[in-house]
């Protein structure tokens, strides 16, 4: 299967990124290169763009797609290490950074990657198939309390305790090996009446939670956002697309803290902590996809875009 991907919020990203001739940009979640191609094209092909992805198949596909843009540079790695990757590549201060968080459509659509609860496949879920533990290893070795925490904190699953208990019960009989093994455990844990009322697949929260844990998606995110702000030149913009409330809350709070970093008690008449705002939050909150985009690409329905602009700190 070819690595093809429909970039979400494409028009909104281009509007807020404002690509310019000779600009320097970073796409921290390169994927199929759709957003990167737009930035390079709107710069008249004169921009420099560093594309980061932990999935080598994405790197290969995007490199082929962007082969006619001499300013494109692919970096294999995790965007959580973006600052170090950019420094190692000799990148100058950036005019803009884009992060499109979560799992990409090609990863979901390739059953063998183990992200989908619709296909029976090896229970993997690693965004970089060469590193880290698989989802099967996680569900087969984590304690019941740890599984419950993962499902509750990363999936906001109301049935976390019951699902964790069923997983531990079933793995004593036979280790989990496939995606359907996990789907059947969720089905056994959630009452039929509840499953019938669910407006989505009952396993979606469990799969989200396990995927986040396997790929360590949330814990390093705050520091990664701060690192990318440090890589921007004054006036440079950081754009972040999220797909679920956990990510969105983290991004929102980080942007708010960078915009209002003062830690002085409200009773103080003037600031004495000396912490200066580093960014200005733009777009008045989160930018949703248009109705037309959701009609074309239903996976875009939960997407949100947040934007901040780096200030000159003196």
SELO-898166 format. One line per 3 residues: number of its first residue (from 0); their letters; for each residue x, y, z of N, C-alpha, C. Coordinates in Angstrom, 2 decimals. Example, Ala and Ser with C-alpha at 12.3 -4.5 7.8 and 13.67 -1.06 7.14 Angstrom:
0 = as = 13.19,-5.69,7.80,12.30,-4.50,7.80,13.20,-3.30,7.80 ~ 12.85,-2.25,7.08,13.67,-1.06,7.14,12.90,0.03,7.87
***
This chain:
0 = xxx = 0.84,-1.20,0.00,0.00,0.00,0.00,0.88,1.24,0.00 ~ 0.59,2.21,-0.88,1.36,3.44,-0.94,1.07,4.29,0.29 ~ 2.08,5.08,0.72,1.91,5.95,1.86,1.27,7.24,1.38
3 = xxx = -0.07,7.27,1.34,-0.80,8.47,0.94,-1.54,9.01,2.14 ~ -1.65,10.32,2.20,-2.23,10.94,3.39,-2.91,12.24,3.01 ~ -4.13,12.43,3.50,-4.86,13.68,3.27,-4.53,14.63,4.42
6 = xxx = -3.80,15.71,4.16,-3.44,16.62,5.26,-4.67,17.37,5.77 ~ -4.91,17.29,7.07,-6.07,17.96,7.65,-5.79,19.44,7.85 ~ -6.86,20.22,7.84,-6.78,21.67,8.08,-5.73,22.32,7.19
9 = xxx = -5.63,21.83,5.95,-4.57,22.30,5.05,-4.66,23.81,4.81 ~ -5.84,24.29,4.42,-5.98,25.72,4.13,-5.71,26.57,5.36 ~ -6.18,26.09,6.51,-5.99,26.84,7.75,-4.51,26.90,8.13
12 = xxx = -3.81,25.78,7.93,-2.37,25.76,8.22,-1.64,26.75,7.34 ~ -1.95,26.77,6.06,-1.25,27.70,5.15,-1.57,29.15,5.50 ~ -2.81,29.40,5.90,-3.20,30.77,6.26,-2.42,31.26,7.47
15 = xxx = -2.30,30.42,8.50,-1.64,30.84,9.73,-0.12,30.72,9.67 ~ 0.39,29.82,8.85,1.84,29.70,8.72,2.42,30.86,7.91 ~ 1.67,31.30,6.90,2.11,32.40,6.04,3.49,32.13,5.44
18 = xxx = 3.64,31.03,4.69,4.95,30.73,4.10,5.44,31.87,3.22 ~ 6.73,32.15,3.31,7.30,33.25,2.53,8.56,32.80,1.81 ~ 8.95,33.56,0.83,10.15,33.24,0.07,11.37,33.24,0.98
21 = xxx = 12.18,32.20,0.86,13.41,32.13,1.64,13.21,31.79,3.10 ~ 11.99,31.47,3.51,11.73,31.14,4.91,12.33,29.80,5.29 ~ 12.43,29.59,6.61,12.96,28.33,7.14,11.89,27.72,8.04
24 = xxx = 11.50,26.48,7.75,10.38,25.86,8.44,10.73,24.44,8.89 ~ 9.92,23.94,9.82,10.05,22.56,10.27,8.66,21.93,10.33 ~ 8.52,20.80,9.68,7.33,19.97,9.82,7.74,18.82,10.73
27 = xxx = 7.36,18.91,12.00,7.83,17.94,12.99,7.17,16.59,12.90 ~ 6.10,16.51,12.13,5.38,15.24,11.91,5.13,15.12,10.41 ~ 6.16,14.80,9.69,6.19,14.90,8.22,5.10,14.09,7.55
30 = xxx = 4.89,12.83,7.99,3.89,11.99,7.36,4.14,11.85,5.87 ~ 3.08,11.99,5.07,3.22,11.89,3.62,3.72,13.14,2.95 ~ 3.93,14.21,3.72,4.51,15.44,3.17,3.52,16.41,2.58
33 = xxx = 2.22,16.22,2.83,1.22,17.11,2.25,1.32,18.54,2.73 ~ 1.42,18.74,4.05,1.58,20.09,4.58,2.91,20.69,4.13 ~ 3.96,19.87,4.16,5.29,20.36,3.77,5.29,20.83,2.32
36 = xxx = 4.63,20.07,1.45,4.57,20.46,0.05,3.87,21.80,-0.10 ~ 2.81,22.02,0.66,2.11,23.30,0.59,2.99,24.46,1.02 ~ 3.74,24.27,2.11,4.63,25.33,2.59,5.71,25.64,1.55
39 = xxx = 6.31,24.59,0.99,7.36,24.79,-0.01,6.80,25.43,-1.28 ~ 5.62,24.99,-1.70,5.03,25.54,-2.93,4.67,27.01,-2.76 ~ 4.07,27.36,-1.62,3.66,28.74,-1.40,4.84,29.67,-1.17
42 = xxx = 6.00,29.11,-0.87,7.21,29.93,-0.74,7.87,30.15,-2.10 ~ 7.23,29.64,-3.14,7.83,29.73,-4.45,8.96,28.74,-4.66 ~ 9.00,27.73,-3.80,10.05,26.73,-3.89,11.38,27.19,-3.34
45 = xxx = 11.39,28.34,-2.67,12.66,28.90,-2.17,12.89,28.65,-0.69 ~ 11.91,28.09,0.00,12.04,27.88,1.45,12.94,26.68,1.74 ~ 13.45,26.68,2.97,14.14,25.51,3.52,13.18,24.86,4.50
48 = xxx = 12.99,23.56,4.39,12.07,22.87,5.29,12.71,21.57,5.79 ~ 12.71,21.43,7.11,13.20,20.22,7.76,11.99,19.38,8.16 ~ 11.89,18.19,7.61,10.77,17.30,7.91,11.21,16.17,8.81
51 = xxx = 10.57,16.04,9.97,10.92,15.03,10.96,9.82,13.97,11.02 ~ 10.22,12.71,11.04,9.25,11.64,11.27,9.99,10.42,11.81 ~ 9.31,9.70,12.73,9.91,8.49,13.29,9.65,7.27,12.42
54 = xxx = 8.75,7.41,11.45,8.36,6.30,10.57,9.17,6.40,9.28 ~ 10.06,5.42,9.05,10.92,5.48,7.87,10.14,5.37,6.57 ~ 8.98,4.70,6.59,8.17,4.63,5.37,7.60,6.01,5.03
57 = xxx = 7.29,6.81,6.04,6.84,8.18,5.80,7.98,9.03,5.24 ~ 9.16,8.87,5.81,10.33,9.60,5.33,10.56,9.30,3.84 ~ 10.48,8.02,3.48,10.72,7.61,2.09,9.67,8.20,1.16
60 = xxx = 8.40,8.13,1.57,7.31,8.62,0.72,7.40,10.13,0.55 ~ 7.63,10.85,1.65,7.71,12.31,1.57,8.93,12.76,0.77 ~ 10.04,12.06,0.93,11.25,12.41,0.18,11.03,12.28,-1.32
63 = xxx = 10.29,11.24,-1.71,9.97,11.08,-3.12,9.01,12.18,-3.58 ~ 8.03,12.49,-2.78,7.05,13.52,-3.13,7.70,14.89,-3.27 ~ 8.68,15.18,-2.44,9.29,16.51,-2.38,10.66,16.56,-3.04
66 = xxx = 10.94,15.60,-3.92,12.27,15.49,-4.50,12.65,16.70,-5.36 ~ 11.66,17.44,-5.86,11.96,18.59,-6.71,12.16,19.88,-5.93 ~ 12.10,19.80,-4.61,12.34,20.99,-3.77,13.71,20.87,-3.13
69 = xxx = 14.69,21.62,-3.60,16.06,21.48,-3.06,16.18,21.87,-1.60 ~ 15.24,22.63,-1.09,15.33,23.07,0.29,14.77,22.08,1.30 ~ 14.31,20.90,0.82,13.73,19.92,1.74,14.82,19.03,2.32
72 = xxx = 14.75,18.84,3.63,15.70,17.97,4.33,14.92,17.05,5.26 ~ 15.04,15.74,5.06,14.34,14.76,5.89,15.21,14.36,7.07 ~ 14.60,14.31,8.26,15.31,13.92,9.48,14.53,12.78,10.13
75 = xxx = 15.18,11.64,10.28,14.52,10.50,10.91,14.65,10.61,12.42 ~ 13.52,10.67,13.10,13.53,10.77,14.55,12.17,11.17,15.07 ~ 12.09,11.36,16.38,10.86,11.73,17.06,10.83,13.25,17.25
78 = xxx = 9.70,13.87,16.96,9.64,15.32,17.12,9.88,15.75,18.57 ~ 9.70,14.84,19.52,10.03,15.17,20.91,11.51,15.54,21.04 ~ 12.33,15.05,20.13,13.76,15.38,20.10,14.06,16.39,19.00
81 = xxx = 13.05,17.14,18.61,13.18,18.04,17.47,14.29,19.06,17.59 ~ 14.44,19.64,18.76,15.48,20.67,18.93,16.87,20.09,18.69 ~ 17.12,18.91,19.26,18.43,18.27,19.06,18.63,17.86,17.61
84 = xxx = 17.57,17.36,16.96,17.68,16.96,15.56,17.98,18.16,14.67 ~ 17.31,19.28,14.94,17.54,20.49,14.15,18.94,21.05,14.37 ~ 19.38,21.03,15.62,20.74,21.51,15.90,21.78,20.64,15.22
87 = xxx = 21.57,19.33,15.24,22.51,18.42,14.59,22.54,18.62,13.08 ~ 21.40,19.05,12.51,21.32,19.30,11.07,21.83,20.68,10.69 ~ 22.19,21.49,11.70,22.69,22.84,11.43,21.62,23.82,11.03
90 = xxx = 20.38,23.59,11.46,19.28,24.46,11.08,19.39,25.82,11.76 ~ 19.12,26.90,11.03,19.07,28.23,11.65,17.75,28.43,12.39 ~ 17.57,29.61,12.96,16.30,29.92,13.61,15.16,29.82,12.60
93 = xxx = 14.00,29.34,13.06,12.90,28.99,12.17,11.85,30.09,12.07 ~ 11.21,30.15,10.90,10.07,31.04,10.71,8.76,30.37,11.08 ~ 8.75,29.06,11.13,7.52,28.36,11.47,7.75,26.89,11.72
96 = xxx = 6.90,26.34,12.60,6.92,24.91,12.93,5.49,24.40,12.90 ~ 5.30,23.22,12.31,4.00,22.55,12.32,4.14,21.20,12.99 ~ 3.21,20.89,13.90,3.10,19.57,14.50,1.68,19.07,14.27
99 = xxx = 1.55,17.94,13.59,0.26,17.31,13.33,0.26,16.02,14.17 ~ -0.30,16.10,15.36,-0.13,15.03,16.34,-1.01,13.82,16.05 ~ -0.65,12.72,16.68,-1.46,11.52,16.56,-0.97,10.60,15.45
102 = xxx = -1.79,9.61,15.16,-1.45,8.59,14.17,-1.93,9.03,12.79 ~ -1.16,8.74,11.76,-1.52,9.17,10.41,-2.46,8.15,9.76 ~ -3.15,8.59,8.72,-4.07,7.71,8.01,-3.38,6.48,7.43
105 = xxx = -2.19,6.62,6.82,-1.54,5.40,6.30,-1.21,4.39,7.40 ~ -0.86,4.87,8.58,-0.60,3.95,9.68,-1.88,3.24,10.10 ~ -2.98,3.97,10.15,-4.27,3.36,10.49,-4.71,2.36,9.43
108 = xxx = -4.49,2.72,8.16,-5.00,1.93,7.05,-4.17,0.69,6.77 ~ -2.94,0.66,7.23,-2.11,-0.53,7.04,-2.36,-1.47,8.21 ~ -3.18,-2.46,7.95,-3.57,-3.37,9.02,-2.40,-3.99,9.74
111 = xxx = -1.33,-4.27,9.01,-0.19,-4.94,9.61,0.52,-4.09,10.66 ~ 0.22,-2.79,10.71,0.86,-1.93,11.71,0.20,-2.07,13.09 ~ -1.01,-2.64,13.12,-1.64,-2.95,14.39,-2.32,-1.79,15.09
114 = xxx = -2.61,-0.70,14.36,-3.27,0.45,14.96,-4.80,0.33,14.91 ~ -5.31,-0.46,13.97,-6.75,-0.47,13.71,-7.46,-1.60,14.43 ~ -8.63,-1.27,14.99,-9.47,-2.29,15.62,-10.43,-2.90,14.61
117 = xxx = -10.32,-2.50,13.34,-11.21,-3.05,12.31,-10.58,-4.23,11.58 ~ -9.27,-4.41,11.71,-8.58,-5.50,11.02,-7.80,-6.34,12.01 ~ -7.78,-7.64,11.78,-7.00,-8.54,12.64,-5.56,-8.56,12.15
120 = xxx = -4.65,-8.15,13.01,-3.25,-8.02,12.62,-2.39,-8.13,13.87 ~ -1.07,-8.28,13.72,-0.20,-8.28,14.90,-0.39,-7.02,15.73 ~ -0.45,-7.18,17.03,-0.73,-6.06,17.94,0.57,-5.30,18.19
123 = xxx = 0.85,-4.33,17.29,2.12,-3.62,17.32,1.95,-2.18,17.80 ~ 1.41,-1.31,16.94,1.10,0.09,17.24,2.32,1.00,17.36 ~ 3.51,0.55,17.06,4.67,1.44,17.14,4.72,2.35,15.91
126 = xxx = 4.88,3.64,16.14,5.03,4.56,15.01,6.39,4.36,14.34 ~ 7.39,4.00,15.11,8.68,3.59,14.56,8.80,2.09,14.82 ~ 8.56,1.26,13.80,8.54,-0.20,14.02,9.89,-0.78,14.44
129 = xxx = 10.94,0.05,14.43,12.27,-0.46,14.77,12.62,-0.23,16.24 ~ 11.78,0.48,16.97,12.14,0.85,18.33,10.99,0.62,19.31 ~ 11.35,0.35,20.56,10.38,0.30,21.64,9.62,-1.02,21.71
132 = xxx = 8.78,-1.11,22.73,7.98,-2.32,22.92,6.71,-2.23,22.09 ~ 6.19,-3.38,21.71,4.94,-3.43,20.96,3.75,-3.33,21.92 ~ 2.58,-3.09,21.34,1.37,-3.08,22.14,1.12,-4.44,22.78
135 = xxx = 1.45,-5.52,22.07,1.29,-6.86,22.63,2.16,-7.03,23.87 ~ 3.41,-6.59,23.79,4.31,-6.70,24.94,3.78,-5.90,26.13 ~ 3.20,-4.73,25.83,2.66,-3.90,26.91,1.49,-4.58,27.60
138 = xxx = 0.50,-5.03,26.82,-0.70,-5.61,27.45,-0.40,-6.96,28.09 ~ 0.67,-7.62,27.65,1.01,-8.92,28.24,1.86,-8.81,29.50 ~ 2.47,-7.66,29.75,3.40,-7.54,30.88,3.01,-6.50,31.92
141 = xxx = 2.26,-5.49,31.54,1.91,-4.44,32.50,0.99,-5.00,33.59 ~ 1.13,-4.46,34.79,0.27,-4.90,35.88,-1.16,-4.43,35.64 ~ -2.09,-5.04,36.35,-3.49,-4.65,36.20,-3.69,-3.19,36.56
144 = xxx = -3.03,-2.73,37.63,-3.18,-1.33,38.04,-2.60,-0.38,37.00 ~ -1.48,-0.77,36.38,-0.87,0.07,35.36,-1.74,0.12,34.11 ~ -2.29,-1.02,33.72,-3.21,-1.03,32.57,-4.42,-0.15,32.84
147 = xxx = -4.94,-0.24,34.05,-6.09,0.59,34.41,-5.74,2.07,34.30 ~ -4.56,2.45,34.80,-4.13,3.85,34.73,-4.00,4.31,33.28 ~ -3.40,3.49,32.44,-3.21,3.84,31.03,-4.56,4.06,30.35
150 = xxx = -5.50,3.13,30.57,-6.81,3.23,29.93,-7.59,4.44,30.45 ~ -7.45,4.71,31.74,-8.16,5.84,32.34,-7.55,7.18,31.92 ~ -6.21,7.29,32.01,-5.55,8.57,31.77,-5.39,8.89,30.29
153 = xxx = -5.12,7.88,29.47,-4.85,8.12,28.06,-6.05,7.85,27.15 ~ -7.03,7.11,27.66,-8.20,6.82,26.84,-9.49,7.40,27.41 ~ -9.40,7.94,28.63,-10.59,8.46,29.32,-11.72,7.42,29.27
156 = xxx = -11.31,6.17,29.51,-12.22,5.03,29.43,-12.90,4.80,30.78 ~ -14.24,4.88,30.79,-15.00,4.69,32.03,-14.90,3.25,32.53 ~ -14.68,2.31,31.63,-14.62,0.90,32.00,-13.17,0.43,32.15
159 = xxx = -12.26,1.35,32.47,-10.83,1.03,32.52,-10.52,-0.13,33.47 ~ -11.07,-0.09,34.67,-10.77,-1.13,35.66,-11.25,-2.50,35.18 ~ -12.45,-2.54,34.62,-13.01,-3.81,34.14,-12.21,-4.34,32.96
162 = xxx = -11.85,-3.48,32.02,-11.08,-3.91,30.86,-9.71,-4.43,31.28 ~ -9.06,-3.71,32.20,-7.75,-4.15,32.68,-7.84,-5.53,33.34 ~ -8.89,-5.74,34.11,-9.07,-7.03,34.78,-9.28,-8.16,33.76
165 = xxx = -10.09,-7.89,32.74,-10.34,-8.91,31.71,-9.06,-9.21,30.92 ~ -8.28,-8.17,30.60,-7.01,-8.39,29.89,-6.12,-9.33,30.69 ~ -5.99,-9.06,32.00,-5.13,-9.89,32.84,-5.67,-11.32,32.95
168 = xxx = -6.99,-11.43,32.99,-7.61,-12.76,33.05,-7.34,-13.56,31.78 ~ -7.52,-12.91,30.64,-7.36,-13.61,29.36,-5.91,-13.92,29.05 ~ -4.98,-13.04,29.43,-3.58,-13.30,29.09,-2.99,-14.45,29.90
171 = xxx = -3.64,-14.80,31.01,-3.20,-15.98,31.76,-3.51,-17.26,30.99 ~ -4.56,-17.21,30.17,-4.92,-18.35,29.34,-4.07,-18.41,28.07 ~ -3.87,-17.23,27.44,-3.09,-17.16,26.21,-2.62,-15.72,26.02
174 = xxx = -1.34,-15.50,25.75,-0.85,-14.13,25.56,-1.56,-13.44,24.40 ~ -1.74,-12.13,24.52,-2.31,-11.34,23.45,-1.32,-11.26,22.29 ~ -1.82,-11.47,21.07,-0.94,-11.44,19.90,-1.48,-10.56,18.79
177 = xxx = -2.80,-10.42,18.70,-3.39,-9.67,17.58,-4.32,-8.57,18.08 ~ -4.67,-7.70,17.13,-5.59,-6.61,17.45,-6.95,-7.15,17.87 ~ -7.41,-8.21,17.23,-8.72,-8.76,17.59,-8.69,-9.41,18.97
180 = xxx = -7.53,-9.88,19.43,-7.44,-10.36,20.81,-7.83,-9.24,21.77 ~ -7.33,-8.04,21.48,-7.63,-6.90,22.35,-9.08,-6.46,22.18 ~ -9.58,-6.46,20.96,-10.98,-6.10,20.71,-11.91,-7.04,21.47
183 = xxx = -11.62,-8.34,21.45,-12.49,-9.31,22.13,-12.44,-9.12,23.64 ~ -11.29,-8.71,24.18,-11.21,-8.44,25.61,-12.07,-7.25,25.99 ~ -12.07,-6.22,25.16,-12.91,-5.04,25.42,-14.38,-5.43,25.33
186 = xxx = -14.74,-6.22,24.32,-16.12,-6.67,24.18,-16.58,-7.46,25.41 ~ -15.68,-8.27,25.95,-16.03,-9.07,27.12,-16.17,-8.22,28.37 ~ -15.50,-7.07,28.38,-15.51,-6.23,29.58,-16.67,-5.25,29.63
189 = xxx = -17.09,-4.76,28.47,-18.15,-3.74,28.42,-19.49,-4.42,28.15 ~ -20.49,-4.19,28.98,-21.81,-4.82,28.78,-22.39,-4.52,27.41 ~ -23.13,-5.48,26.87,-23.71,-5.33,25.53,-24.59,-4.09,25.44
192 = xxx = -25.36,-3.82,26.47,-26.27,-2.67,26.43,-25.48,-1.37,26.27 ~ -24.33,-1.29,26.92,-23.48,-0.10,26.81,-22.87,-0.02,25.41 ~ -22.41,-1.17,24.89,-21.81,-1.18,23.55,-22.82,-0.75,22.50
195 = xxx = -24.07,-1.14,22.67,-25.08,-0.77,21.67,-25.34,0.72,21.66 ~ -25.22,1.37,22.81,-25.47,2.80,22.91,-24.28,3.65,22.48 ~ -23.09,3.03,22.40,-21.88,3.77,22.05,-21.97,4.25,20.61
198 = xxx = -21.65,5.54,20.37,-21.76,6.08,19.02,-20.52,5.80,18.18 ~ -19.57,5.08,18.75,-18.37,4.68,18.00,-17.99,3.27,18.37 ~ -16.87,2.81,17.86,-16.42,1.45,18.19,-16.04,1.39,19.67
201 = xxx = -16.53,0.39,20.41,-16.26,0.34,21.85,-14.77,0.19,22.19 ~ -13.95,-0.26,21.25,-12.53,-0.45,21.53,-11.69,0.78,21.21 ~ -12.30,1.84,20.69,-11.50,2.96,20.19,-10.71,3.65,21.32
204 = xxx = -11.31,3.78,22.50,-10.61,4.44,23.60,-9.46,3.58,24.12 ~ -9.68,2.27,24.15,-8.62,1.36,24.58,-7.46,1.40,23.60 ~ -7.75,1.36,22.31,-6.68,1.41,21.31,-5.94,2.74,21.37
207 = xxx = -6.67,3.83,21.56,-6.01,5.13,21.70,-5.07,5.13,22.88 ~ -5.53,4.62,24.01,-4.73,4.64,25.23,-3.47,3.79,25.09 ~ -3.61,2.59,24.56,-2.46,1.70,24.39,-1.48,2.31,23.40
210 = xxx = -1.99,2.89,22.32,-1.11,3.53,21.33,-0.32,4.67,21.93 ~ -0.98,5.51,22.73,-0.30,6.64,23.36,0.79,6.14,24.30 ~ 0.49,5.09,25.05,1.48,4.55,25.98,2.66,3.93,25.25
213 = xxx = 2.39,3.16,24.20,3.45,2.50,23.44,4.41,3.53,22.83 ~ 3.86,4.63,22.33,4.66,5.64,21.64,5.06,6.82,22.51 ~ 4.68,6.77,23.81,5.02,7.84,24.75,4.68,9.21,24.16
216 = xxx = 3.43,9.37,23.75,3.03,10.55,22.99,2.80,11.79,23.85 ~ 2.39,11.63,25.10,1.95,12.79,25.86,2.98,13.35,26.83 ~ 3.67,12.49,27.56,4.54,12.98,28.63,5.62,13.95,28.13
219 = xxx = 6.26,13.71,26.98,7.29,14.65,26.51,6.75,15.84,25.72 ~ 5.43,15.92,25.52,4.87,16.92,24.61,5.11,18.34,25.08 ~ 4.89,18.62,26.36,5.05,19.98,26.87,6.47,20.49,26.62
222 = xxx = 7.47,19.68,26.95,8.86,20.10,26.75,9.16,20.27,25.27 ~ 8.60,19.41,24.44,8.83,19.53,22.99,8.28,20.85,22.46 ~ 7.10,21.25,22.93,6.52,22.53,22.50,7.43,23.69,22.90
225 = xxx = 7.93,23.66,24.13,8.83,24.71,24.60,10.12,24.72,23.78 ~ 10.63,23.54,23.45,11.85,23.45,22.65,11.65,24.05,21.27 ~ 10.51,23.79,20.66,10.26,24.34,19.32,10.09,25.86,19.38
228 = xxx = 9.47,26.37,20.42,9.39,27.82,20.58,10.79,28.41,20.66 ~ 11.69,27.73,21.38,13.07,28.21,21.48,13.77,28.21,20.12 ~ 13.33,27.34,19.20,13.95,27.26,17.86,13.44,28.33,16.91
231 = xxx = 12.34,29.00,17.28,11.76,30.02,16.41,12.51,31.34,16.53 ~ 12.53,32.09,15.45,12.99,33.48,15.52,11.80,34.35,15.96 ~ 12.01,35.53,16.51,10.88,36.39,16.87,9.96,36.60,15.67
234 = xxx = 8.68,36.44,15.90,7.70,36.50,14.82,7.41,35.16,14.19 ~ 8.23,34.16,14.50,7.97,32.81,14.00,6.78,32.18,14.68 ~ 6.13,31.25,14.00,4.89,30.68,14.53,4.99,29.18,14.73
237 = xxx = 4.35,28.73,15.81,4.21,27.30,16.11,2.75,26.93,15.94 ~ 2.47,25.99,15.03,1.12,25.51,14.76,1.03,24.06,15.20 ~ -0.02,23.73,15.96,-0.18,22.37,16.47,-1.60,21.88,16.18
240 = xxx = -1.69,20.74,15.50,-2.98,20.10,15.23,-3.14,18.93,16.19 ~ -4.25,18.90,16.91,-4.54,17.80,17.83,-5.81,17.09,17.39 ~ -5.98,15.86,17.93,-7.14,15.05,17.53,-7.94,14.52,18.72
243 = xxx = -7.47,14.75,19.93,-8.29,14.37,21.08,-8.03,15.35,22.22 ~ -8.93,15.33,23.20,-8.93,16.35,24.24,-7.67,16.33,25.10 ~ -7.05,15.16,25.28,-5.84,15.09,26.10,-4.73,15.93,25.50
246 = xxx = -4.48,15.73,24.21,-3.47,16.53,23.51,-3.83,18.00,23.52 ~ -5.09,18.29,23.19,-5.50,19.69,23.06,-5.34,20.44,24.37 ~ -5.69,19.82,25.49,-5.53,20.49,26.79,-4.07,20.78,27.08
249 = xxx = -3.19,19.82,26.77,-1.77,20.03,27.01,-1.24,21.19,26.19 ~ -1.62,21.24,24.91,-1.16,22.33,24.04,-1.72,23.66,24.51 ~ -3.00,23.70,24.83,-3.64,24.94,25.29,-2.97,25.47,26.54
252 = xxx = -2.72,24.61,27.52,-2.12,25.04,28.77,-0.68,25.50,28.58 ~ 0.05,24.80,27.71,1.43,25.20,27.45,1.47,26.58,26.80 ~ 0.64,26.80,25.80,0.59,28.10,25.14,0.21,29.20,26.14
255 = xxx = -0.78,28.92,26.99,-1.20,29.91,27.98,-0.07,30.24,28.95 ~ 0.66,29.20,29.37,1.76,29.42,30.31,2.89,30.23,29.68 ~ 3.17,29.96,28.40,4.22,30.71,27.71,3.79,32.15,27.45
258 = xxx = 2.47,32.37,27.31,1.97,33.73,27.10,1.88,34.50,28.41 ~ 1.56,33.81,29.49,1.44,34.45,30.80,2.26,33.67,31.83 ~ 3.59,33.81,31.79,4.45,32.99,32.65,4.61,33.51,34.08
261 = xxx = 4.09,34.68,34.36,4.29,35.29,35.68,3.73,34.37,36.78 ~ 4.54,34.14,37.81,4.14,33.28,38.93,3.89,34.07,40.21 ~ 3.85,35.38,40.09,3.61,36.21,41.28,2.17,36.04,41.77
264 = xxx = 1.95,36.09,43.08,0.59,36.02,43.61,-0.26,37.17,43.06 ~ -1.55,36.93,42.85,-2.43,37.97,42.31,-2.45,39.24,43.15 ~ -2.12,39.12,44.43,-2.16,40.29,45.31,-0.99,41.24,45.09
267 = xxx = 0.07,40.77,44.39,1.23,41.63,44.15,0.85,42.73,43.16 ~ 1.18,44.00,43.49,0.82,45.10,42.58,1.63,45.09,41.29 ~ 2.87,44.59,41.34,3.71,44.50,40.15,4.42,43.15,40.14
270 = xxx = 4.84,42.75,38.97,5.55,41.48,38.82,6.96,41.58,39.39 ~ 7.32,40.62,40.21,8.67,40.59,40.77,9.41,39.30,40.37 ~ 8.69,38.35,39.73,9.35,37.09,39.36,10.25,37.25,38.14
273 = xxx = 9.97,38.29,37.34,10.83,38.57,36.20,10.58,37.73,34.97 ~ 9.57,36.87,35.01,9.30,36.00,33.86,8.52,36.78,32.80 ~ 9.04,36.78,31.58,8.45,37.55,30.49,7.68,36.65,29.53
276 = xxx = 6.59,37.15,28.95,5.87,36.36,27.94,6.78,35.99,26.79 ~ 6.70,34.73,26.37,7.52,34.26,25.26,6.74,34.20,23.95 ~ 5.42,34.05,24.04,4.61,33.93,22.83,3.34,34.75,22.97
279 = xxx = 2.70,34.95,21.83,1.36,35.52,21.78,0.46,34.48,21.13 ~ -0.61,34.11,21.81,-1.53,33.11,21.28,-2.41,33.76,20.23 ~ -2.50,33.12,19.08,-3.29,33.63,17.96,-4.53,32.77,17.75
282 = xxx = -5.35,33.19,16.83,-6.52,32.43,16.36,-7.66,32.36,17.36 ~ -7.52,33.03,18.51,-8.62,33.06,19.50,-9.10,31.67,19.86 ~ -8.18,30.83,20.22,-8.54,29.47,20.61,-8.24,28.49,19.50
285 = xxx = -8.98,27.39,19.49,-8.73,26.31,18.53,-9.52,26.53,17.25 ~ -8.86,26.31,16.13,-9.49,26.42,14.81,-10.00,25.05,14.39 ~ -11.30,24.88,14.15,-11.84,23.58,13.73,-11.80,23.43,12.22
288 = xxx = -12.00,22.21,11.71,-12.11,22.03,10.26,-13.44,22.55,9.76 ~ -13.49,22.87,8.50,-14.75,23.32,7.91,-15.69,22.14,7.70 ~ -16.96,22.44,7.55,-17.94,21.38,7.28,-17.60,20.66,5.97
291 = xxx = -17.09,21.42,5.00,-16.74,20.82,3.72,-15.60,19.82,3.87 ~ -14.62,20.17,4.71,-13.50,19.26,4.90,-13.95,17.98,5.60 ~ -14.78,18.10,6.63,-15.26,16.92,7.34,-16.06,16.02,6.41
294 = xxx = -16.82,16.63,5.50,-17.58,15.84,4.53,-16.65,15.07,3.60 ~ -15.52,15.70,3.24,-14.55,15.04,2.35,-13.72,14.01,3.11 ~ -13.38,14.32,4.35,-12.47,13.49,5.13,-13.00,13.38,6.55
297 = xxx = -13.84,12.39,6.84,-14.45,12.27,8.17,-13.43,12.21,9.31 ~ -12.22,11.75,9.05,-11.20,11.68,10.10,-10.77,13.07,10.59 ~ -11.12,14.10,9.84,-10.76,15.46,10.24,-11.71,16.03,11.29
300 = xxx = -12.81,15.34,11.57,-13.86,15.95,12.39,-13.40,16.33,13.79 ~ -12.43,15.59,14.34,-11.98,15.90,15.70,-10.73,16.77,15.73 ~ -10.26,17.20,14.57,-9.01,17.98,14.51,-9.22,19.40,15.02
303 = xxx = -8.20,19.93,15.69,-8.18,21.31,16.14,-6.79,21.88,15.91 ~ -6.75,23.13,15.49,-5.48,23.81,15.26,-5.29,24.94,16.26 ~ -4.14,24.95,16.92,-3.77,26.06,17.81,-2.48,26.70,17.31
306 = xxx = -2.40,28.01,17.48,-1.29,28.78,16.92,-0.75,29.76,17.95 ~ 0.57,29.86,18.03,1.18,30.93,18.81,2.33,31.52,18.02 ~ 2.69,32.75,18.36,3.76,33.49,17.68,4.80,33.91,18.70
309 = xxx = 6.05,33.67,18.40,7.12,33.98,19.34,7.34,35.50,19.42 ~ 7.53,35.97,20.64,7.76,37.39,20.88,9.25,37.68,20.99 ~ 9.61,38.93,20.81,10.97,39.38,21.08,11.09,39.59,22.57
312 = xx = 11.88,38.75,23.24,12.04,38.83,24.69,13.30,39.61,25.00 ~ 13.13,40.71,25.73,14.28,41.58,26.08,14.51,41.58,27.59
***
